[in-house]
Amino acid sequence: MTATYEVGNVYTGKVTGIQPYGAFVALDGDTQGLVHISEVTHSFVKDINEHLKVGEEVQVKVLSIDEKAGKMSLSIRATQDAPERTEVKKQPRKKQPAAAAASYSSGDSAQGFNTLKEKLEEWIEQSKK
């Protein structure tokens, strides 16, 4: 791998291969890197073939270089401006009617674990018979 490439710099490369997980981009005759599918564009990519074609020239930013393993991580989306986010208006929550709210906090002893405790004693007696 040539040492002429630096992390953070943008270069022009050519797509040499496409896999379901990303695209291989050659920066020169000896150096190529991988653009992971998540680094193709700012939006969700289901099928990378809808965004890139073999032989296409692309601008890529070098994210990382692993000289030992001979691998280079590249990004196309890092060379593009992020789309503006639109504010989503949240709908206000509807308040529960007072009667419904009161039924949850009434502390009715005939419900919940007290009933289970009473039934448990009854079931134990039944199982002894």
Sequence and secondary structure as in RCSB ss.txt:
>XXXX:A:sequence
MTATYEVGNVYTGKVTGIQPYGAFVALDGDTQGLVHISEVTHSFVKDINEHLKVGEEVQVKVLSIDEKAGKMSLS
IRATQDAPERTEVKKQPRKKQPAAAAASYSSGDSAQGFNTLKEKLEEWIEQSKK
>XXXX:A:secstr
  TT  TT EEEEEEEEEETTEEEEESSSS EEEEEGGGS SS  S GGGT  TT EEEEEEEEEETTTTEEEEE
SGGGS                 HHHHHHHSS  TTSTHHHHHHHHHHHHHHHH 
